[in-house]
Amino acid sequence: MVGLTLASALRDRGLRVALIERGEGRVRTSLGRDCRVSAIVYGNVQILRGLGAWEHLQSEAEAIEQMRVWDDQHAGGIRFDAVEIGQPALGYLVENSRLQDALRRTLLMTDSVELHCPAEVARLDFDEDMVRIELKEGGRIETPLLVAADGAQSWVRAQAGIDCFQRDYGQKGIVATVRPQLPHRNIAYQRFTPTGPLAMLPLPDGLCSIVWSNMNAQADALLALDDAAFLRALNEVFGPVLGEIVEVGTRAAFPLRAQLARHLVRPRLALIGDAAHTIHPLAGLGVNLGIRDAMVLAQEIVDAARFEEDWGTLPVLRRYLRQRLPDVLAVMGGMEAFHRLFTARVSGLHLVRGLGMRAVGNSGAVKALLMRNATGLSLPVPRQITWAHRG
Ligand SMILES: Cc1cc2nc3c(=O)[nH]c(=O)nc-3n(C[C@H](O)[C@H](O)[C@H](O)COP(=O)(O)OP(=O)(O)OC[C@H]3O[C@@H](n4cnc5c(N)ncnc54)[C@H](O)[C@@H]3O)c2cc1C
């Protein structure tokens, strides 16, 4: 998703882009929907609109108009409503495979992006002024800049010898599509439990997507249950907010880890998206950070090219780093604080949580600020790039 965003942002800008993708194989579906979904915050929807991807996606994207967050000790809850920030939605829920397709469609009309898929890199050689790339399938590419957008287990990052700061939550996120008895009314629900959060996110056709984070052993036990027993466990934890959850599709689980590469840039190399950082999915911000990385990097490359600067050099790449690091660190820090606040077993902490939620809930200004930050509306959009692609 993030690599495609960068390629899409760089198309028709007088540059040649090669996108190398090994191909993930068949999409895993759950009740007919991709079991991998992403909540795309409203600020990033504007970016995707500017890139021409949104028009291919919007009919299948479900608006998140409100969000309700509460914990399991009845200490308090908080509601966020898009109306409070004067927007039609806080964000939209999209299936990852559909987002990839929509971005790929923006590349159909250009010959400035070569798509190598399925393809993998066999060998990389970094020279002072060039990276030489050998593909396993045969063929060579020479480029002044290699961008690693190859996910949390980045092969390119490993080849460059870049380690990561890591925090393993000892948790897995169980994902699946479910059918609740009552309409979701475009509300995203997040319930915090001592073992991790359970999100119920609105999909089209009255369906919802769950992301249920649990300690590894519990997650494995939940995965081993048959559908009826899984639904009983889910209903017990989620409660009757949407009536009963009556159907669940195929389940999958992903290990949850926070990770930050020790270097996001090196001469001739930039890391973006999960290759650079991964966060706990509790706020659904991982790919949102990646989309912002891609747009800022694209802007810096285009600006450097315009002024005939070599965009693979550190002075240019550091401009990307300087703009992105504060946002990445703020979101990572926020996720860590949230996770600890809701999972630490310290007596009295639930009262602090309840007070905090009530304070935020009662203060329109604090809440609006939180929402503008979380939806990416407070961050500058690289306008030269998004405007360039408007019909
Ligand atoms: C349970 C869960 C729920 C989540 N929910 C949300 C959410 O609601 N909102 C949100 O913003 N984020 C969410 N995230 C995070 C989000 O999924 C990731 O941040 C996002 O997938 C990162 O995108 P990416 O393009 O950087 O990496 P990836 O999605 O990992 O893509 C990497 C790409 O590189 C390719 N690749 C890898 N290695 C090679 C190689 N050697 N050669 C060629 N190609 C290669 C892969 O095929 C893949 O296409 C969630 C994560 C989890 C685990």
The ligand as an SDF file (V2000), in Angstrom:
LIG
                    3D

 53 58  0  0  0  0  0  0  0  0999 V2000
   -4.3360   -6.6290   12.8410 C   0  0  0  0  0  0  0  0  0  0  0  0
   -3.8640   -5.3540   12.2050 C   0  0  0  0  0  0  0  0  0  0  0  0
   -4.7830   -4.3370   11.9330 C   0  0  0  0  0  0  0  0  0  0  0  0
   -4.3640   -3.1470   11.3610 C   0  0  0  0  0  0  0  0  0  0  0  0
   -5.2690   -2.1420   11.1510 N   0  0  0  0  0  0  0  0  0  0  0  0
   -4.8500   -0.9640   10.6460 C   0  0  0  0  0  0  0  0  0  0  0  0
   -5.7570    0.1350   10.4390 C   0  0  0  0  0  0  0  0  0  0  0  0
   -6.9680    0.0490   10.6900 O   0  0  0  0  0  0  0  0  0  0  0  0
   -5.2640    1.3040    9.9470 N   0  0  0  0  0  0  0  0  0  0  0  0
   -3.9410    1.4600    9.6660 C   0  0  0  0  0  0  0  0  0  0  0  0
   -3.5220    2.5650    9.2700 O   0  0  0  0  0  0  0  0  0  0  0  0
   -3.0620    0.4480    9.8420 N   0  0  0  0  0  0  0  0  0  0  0  0
   -3.4770   -0.7450   10.3110 C   0  0  0  0  0  0  0  0  0  0  0  0
   -2.5880   -1.7690   10.4900 N   0  0  0  0  0  0  0  0  0  0  0  0
   -1.1980   -1.5930   10.0680 C   0  0  0  0  0  0  0  0  0  0  0  0
   -1.0590   -1.7760    8.5590 C   0  0  0  0  0  0  0  0  0  0  0  0
   -1.5790   -3.0400    8.1600 O   0  0  0  0  0  0  0  0  0  0  0  0
    0.3940   -1.6640    8.1380 C   0  0  0  0  0  0  0  0  0  0  0  0
    0.9180   -0.4640    8.6650 O   0  0  0  0  0  0  0  0  0  0  0  0
    0.5080   -1.6470    6.6180 C   0  0  0  0  0  0  0  0  0  0  0  0
    0.1790   -2.9080    6.0910 O   0  0  0  0  0  0  0  0  0  0  0  0
    1.9170   -1.2630    6.1790 C   0  0  0  0  0  0  0  0  0  0  0  0
    1.9210   -1.1360    4.7880 O   0  0  0  0  0  0  0  0  0  0  0  0
    3.2730   -1.2640    3.9740 P   0  0  0  0  0  0  0  0  0  0  0  0
    2.9000   -1.0650    2.5360 O   0  0  0  0  0  0  0  0  0  0  0  0
    4.3210   -0.4070    4.5830 O   0  0  0  0  0  0  0  0  0  0  0  0
    3.7560   -2.7540    4.2370 O   0  0  0  0  0  0  0  0  0  0  0  0
    3.0510   -4.1290    3.8600 P   0  0  0  0  0  0  0  0  0  0  0  0
    1.5790   -3.9960    3.8640 O   0  0  0  0  0  0  0  0  0  0  0  0
    3.6730   -5.1650    4.7200 O   0  0  0  0  0  0  0  0  0  0  0  0
    3.4960   -4.3600    2.3450 O   0  0  0  0  0  0  0  0  0  0  0  0
    4.8110   -4.7150    2.0210 C   0  0  0  0  0  0  0  0  0  0  0  0
    4.8100   -5.1330    0.5570 C   0  0  0  0  0  0  0  0  0  0  0  0
    6.1410   -5.4810    0.1910 O   0  0  0  0  0  0  0  0  0  0  0  0
    6.1340   -6.7180   -0.5100 C   0  0  0  0  0  0  0  0  0  0  0  0
    7.4170   -7.3610   -0.2350 N   0  0  0  0  0  0  0  0  0  0  0  0
    7.8910   -7.7490    0.9730 C   0  0  0  0  0  0  0  0  0  0  0  0
    9.1230   -8.2830    0.8390 N   0  0  0  0  0  0  0  0  0  0  0  0
    9.4360   -8.2210   -0.4900 C   0  0  0  0  0  0  0  0  0  0  0  0
   10.5820   -8.6080   -1.2510 C   0  0  0  0  0  0  0  0  0  0  0  0
   11.6400   -9.1710   -0.6780 N   0  0  0  0  0  0  0  0  0  0  0  0
   10.5510   -8.3750   -2.5830 N   0  0  0  0  0  0  0  0  0  0  0  0
    9.4550   -7.8070   -3.1980 C   0  0  0  0  0  0  0  0  0  0  0  0
    8.3580   -7.4250   -2.5110 N   0  0  0  0  0  0  0  0  0  0  0  0
    8.3510   -7.6260   -1.1750 C   0  0  0  0  0  0  0  0  0  0  0  0
    4.9550   -7.4800    0.0500 C   0  0  0  0  0  0  0  0  0  0  0  0
    4.4920   -8.4260   -0.8930 O   0  0  0  0  0  0  0  0  0  0  0  0
    3.9410   -6.3720    0.3050 C   0  0  0  0  0  0  0  0  0  0  0  0
    3.1390   -6.1250   -0.8270 O   0  0  0  0  0  0  0  0  0  0  0  0
   -2.9880   -2.9670   11.0460 C   0  0  0  0  0  0  0  0  0  0  0  0
   -2.0770   -4.0040   11.2890 C   0  0  0  0  0  0  0  0  0  0  0  0
   -2.5060   -5.1770   11.8640 C   0  0  0  0  0  0  0  0  0  0  0  0
   -1.5050   -6.2860   12.1280 C   0  0  0  0  0  0  0  0  0  0  0  0
  1  2  1  0
  2  3  1  0
  2 52  2  0
  3  4  2  0
  4  5  1  0
  4 50  1  0
  5  6  2  0
  6  7  1  0
  6 13  1  0
  7  8  2  0
  7  9  1  0
  9 10  1  0
 10 11  2  0
 10 12  1  0
 12 13  2  0
 13 14  1  0
 14 15  1  0
 14 50  1  0
 15 16  1  0
 16 17  1  0
 16 18  1  0
 18 19  1  0
 18 20  1  0
 20 21  1  0
 20 22  1  0
 22 23  1  0
 23 24  1  0
 24 25  2  0
 24 26  1  0
 24 27  1  0
 27 28  1  0
 28 29  2  0
 28 30  1  0
 28 31  1  0
 31 32  1  0
 32 33  1  0
 33 34  1  0
 33 48  1  0
 34 35  1  0
 35 36  1  0
 35 46  1  0
 36 37  1  0
 36 45  1  0
 37 38  2  0
 38 39  1  0
 39 40  1  0
 39 45  2  0
 40 41  1  0
 40 42  2  0
 42 43  1  0
 43 44  2  0
 44 45  1  0
 46 47  1  0
 46 48  1  0
 48 49  1  0
 50 51  2  0
 51 52  1  0
 52 53  1  0
M  END
$$$$
